[in-house]
Each structure stands twice: as C-alpha cells, then as structure tokens.
C-alpha cells in the first residue's frame, strides 16, 4: 500500500463531505444553520473568542453528522436486512448528533441572548 500525499488525502476528505452534503438532508440543514449563525454573530459584533466558540461548536455538529453518515453507511453495507443490532448502532449514532446539536443550541443561546437583550435596551 503506497503512502498518500497530503493533497490526495484532502481530496478524499472533500469527497466524503461532498457525498454527505449531497445525500444527507440533515447535513445540509446543519451547514446552513451554521453559516447563518456565524453571519449573525458577525453582524451582532461578536468578539473573536465568541466567534471561535461558534466555529468549534458548529464544527462539532458537522463532524457528528459526518460520523453518523459513516456509521449508517457501514451498517447498511454489512447488514442490508433489518437487524436489531444495526438499528441500535444507527440510533446511537443519531443520538450522538442530537447531543451535539443540543449542546450547540445551548452555546448559541448563551452567546446570543445576552447580546440581543443588550441591543433591545
């Protein structure tokens, strides 16, 4: 097996992200919400650290969604028929996305609500 170049590794990674964006509605939703959230943070005037927290949080959600897609794909490949363990694996992976997305919403609330309340005064 030959060693891959860095550029080739990035191409494979980009192909995986592209596949997830083309095939997974939730990935597209999370990406759109992430972009809108970053734009809103910039418009409200978030500090660099606040923007960094948003970027990390959004990246975590997108990563969880990519891992979920990966797990679902492998489970479908290995077990094309209905199977209790396959169902559990998929549900747990989806649960990880839910936990990450919920945390992301909380971070957003912690950052946005005080700033919006200050603007409304």
C-alpha positions, 0 to 999 in steps of 0.5 A, a space after each residue: 500500500 503506497 503512502 498518500 500525499 497530503 493533497 490526495 488525502 484532502 481530496 478524499 476528505 472533500 469527497 466524503 463531505 461532498 457525498 454527505 452534503 449531497 445525500 444527507 438532508 440533515 447535513 445540509 440543514 446543519 451547514 446552513 444553520 451554521 453559516 447563518 449563525 456565524 453571519 449573525 454573530 458577525 453582524 451582532 459584533 461578536 468578539 473573536 473568542 465568541 466567534 471561535 466558540 461558534 466555529 468549534 461548536 458548529 464544527 462539532 455538529 458537522 463532524 457528528 453528522 459526518 460520523 453518523 453518515 459513516 456509521 449508517 453507511 457501514 451498517 447498511 453495507 454489512 447488514 442490508 436486512 433489518 437487524 436489531 443490532 444495526 438499528 441500535 448502532 444507527 440510533 446511537 449514532 443519531 443520538 450522538 448528533 442530537 447531543 451535539 446539536 443540543 449542546 450547540 443550541 445551548 452555546 448559541 443561546 448563551 452567546 446570543 441572548 445576552 447580546 440581543 437583550 443588550 441591543 433591545 435596551 
